[in-house]
Amino acid sequence: MPQYGSGLFVSIAHLIRGLFGGTTVTADVVMTVINSLIIWALIALAALSLILLERKVAGWMQLRTGPNRLGPRGWFQTVADAMKLLGKEDIFPAAADKWVFGLAPMFVIGLSVMVMAVIPYGKGMVPVDLNVGIFYLLAVSALTTIPFFMAGWGSNNKFALLGGMRAVAQMISYEIPLVFSLLGVVMITQTFKMSAIVNAQSHVWFILLQPLGFVVYTIAATAETNRAPFDLVEGESELTAGAFTEYTGMRWALFFLGEYANLFIVSAVAATVFLGGWQGPFLPGWIWFAIKVLFMVFLFLWFRWTFPRLRVDQLMHFGWKVLLPLSVANILLTGVGIYIYQLIYPAIGG
Amino acid sequence: MIKTQELEINLGPQHPSTHGVFRMITKLDGETVTSVESKVGYLHRGMEKLAESRTYTQYIPYTDRLDYLASINNNLGYVQTVEKLMGVEVPERAEYLRIIFGELQRLASHMVAIGTGSLDLGGFTPFLYTFRDREKILDLFEMTIGGRMTMNMPRIGGIIEPPEEFWPALNKFLGEMPGSIEEYHGIITGNEIFQARTVGVGIISPELAEQIAVTGPNLRGSGIKWDLRKNAPYGIYDRFDFEVPVGVNGDCFDRYIVRVREMEESIKIIHQAVRDIPEGPTFAKVPKLIKPSVGEVYHRVENPRGELSFYIVSDGSTKPYRLRIRGGTFVNIQVLPYVAPGWKLADVIAILASLDIILPECDR
């Protein structure tokens, strides 16, 4: 093994195959169960630690300490908050559409789990290595619009409805530059498979080949996760809490969990597609992956605590008139670049 | 049959961005505001009527509760009105101390205005930057009188003498302020999104401002150079050298930048006052029982939120026969129905934030 601990999943699979006497079907079933459990655990862990990280980073940027009471340096604060939310009353507003209102938070978290299944966490650590990985990821994450609109519509509240409307407009508008910004990489690697994209970056990271794509992706991803300066869905200064106005207790917490799971996902995609995924010297792959994800997360936190919120029409203008042309230009440039490259090295074709 | 209908949204009295208990009945066409109806009075406490059953001295703490972010300025306005009625001559040192504390309070008030204005646009960090500096001012107040918000500091005939350690602390604060204002410019003024949200938004034309009698930084933001400290000096403001900053377009950004410039001018005034302050008593010889002769008096001062004026009718007893207050916020807030329509919902919040309202002064 070249790097110690890099093939965590592979080792577990080998172990199970050994235990069950080599029947592949049993091993596969067991591995699927283990994978999904790990993904659920990862979501919970990511959300809990990212919330704490956000509060610590926010505190640091805002000349204060952040949570520092519970546990060492306040590390258990989010656990306590989660426990508190579990104990809260689950209120259904009298006028709400019960089914739509109740299901929306579960859809949010369900979609996050589905997306996290295709992310390569380390060498050989892709729970489901689909051959259309990126395509699947974009398709599923585009669905996230629906639970937000369900929440806005089902609450039967004017603020929530406005928030839901904004969610649809914003997330669909920014979906397009997001997809286009990743297309450049797909054109270079000629594959949708996540692990293949990581492997293609063993010599050079795609952030160097696709700087424009990376910038467009980062901005569009901020909008996709509904974080400041694009947090119009929540928009607390005009819409109190936007689509989540009527939610209480654990249902509200699921939205919160979903937001941080999405933050983790967009950071993980950026790390995979632009920053070389688990590639890196000396350390095991999944540690490199974690470092890159944390870097991206920090970038998003930095945005949030520096910028004010955009207005709804400015958001649309920016999405359609700036980001979309930029991402199309990126595709064009990439195409020209590949054409010139093939003229110079005709052997590499495809 | 499909039909469209205007969406009527009730912003307030409980809403995160109405700065208290202001209520706006907003009609929306999509996200565009078609009309705003403002409702005030949720915080009415009968301040004017209360004065009729309090002695002149007893009423000073009530003026703290008008504009609670500028309590010293309120106190000063009231105290100077009574002094004018009685013809009291205030000692020199007290006049200088009143300038120092009044301008410190103005700084603190503008810091809140800028910080919460940024908060209403979704920028949380600048809010804490301005509150960090406000904290230093409140510490200075606490050092002097013990209170931080409603201090009841000026009295009829004078003001309390600050302790020895006040002066080095004041100098330290004044030394730190230019750096802090530089930081505000960095995180608020120069921010692309902040400019996109405020430049050209919510323009109050000079004509509208004059017709409604808008005062304070909101009026100066519209380009009208009117500051009572210059145009009708009260106290000893005529001895100080300072500029009256004005805006050009009358938009939210101008109202913001006028406040920041005013903070710089306030620092200039405090520097001059600290330089020139004479030694001496801080209280005039005022009888224990304040009993002005029969008559009436009108006095106005420049508060951080516009003109604050008191009109007192005395019947020769120890209590005012009638006391009337004119607060800046109550008048300034009236421009909202004229300015807000046509803008987006988020802009109405930005406009309201730029007007820098404070409801206790409005509802009294």
Chai-1 contact restraints between the chains, C-beta under 6 A:
chainA,res_idxA,chainB,res_idxB,connection_type,confidence,min_distance_angstrom,max_distance_angstrom,comment,restraint_id
A,M61,B,T125,contact,1.0,0.0,6.0,A-B,restraint_1
A,Q62,B,T125,contact,1.0,0.0,6.0,A-B,restraint_2
A,Q62,B,L128,contact,1.0,0.0,6.0,A-B,restraint_3
A,L63,B,R132,contact,1.0,0.0,6.0,A-B,restraint_4
A,K158,B,I9,contact,1.0,0.0,6.0,A-B,restraint_5
A,A228,B,G122,contact,1.0,0.0,6.0,A-B,restraint_6
A,P229,B,I193,contact,1.0,0.0,6.0,A-B,restraint_7
A,E236,B,P16,contact,1.0,0.0,6.0,A-B,restraint_8
A,S237,B,S17,contact,1.0,0.0,6.0,A-B,restraint_9
A,S237,B,D120,contact,1.0,0.0,6.0,A-B,restraint_10
A,S237,B,I349,contact,1.0,0.0,6.0,A-B,restraint_11
A,E238,B,L345,contact,1.0,0.0,6.0,A-B,restraint_12
A,E238,B,A346,contact,1.0,0.0,6.0,A-B,restraint_13
A,E238,B,I349,contact,1.0,0.0,6.0,A-B,restraint_14
A,W305,B,T125,contact,1.0,0.0,6.0,A-B,restraint_15
A,F307,B,I193,contact,1.0,0.0,6.0,A-B,restraint_16
A,P308,B,L121,contact,1.0,0.0,6.0,A-B,restraint_17
A,P308,B,G122,contact,1.0,0.0,6.0,A-B,restraint_18
A,P308,B,G123,contact,1.0,0.0,6.0,A-B,restraint_19
A,P308,B,I193,contact,1.0,0.0,6.0,A-B,restraint_20
A,P308,B,F194,contact,1.0,0.0,6.0,A-B,restraint_21
A,R309,B,G122,contact,1.0,0.0,6.0,A-B,restraint_22
A,L310,B,I193,contact,1.0,0.0,6.0,A-B,restraint_23
A,R311,B,K344,contact,1.0,0.0,6.0,A-B,restraint_24
A,R311,B,A346,contact,1.0,0.0,6.0,A-B,restraint_25
A,V312,B,E31,contact,1.0,0.0,6.0,A-B,restraint_26
A,V312,B,K344,contact,1.0,0.0,6.0,A-B,restraint_27
A,Q314,B,A196,contact,1.0,0.0,6.0,A-B,restraint_28
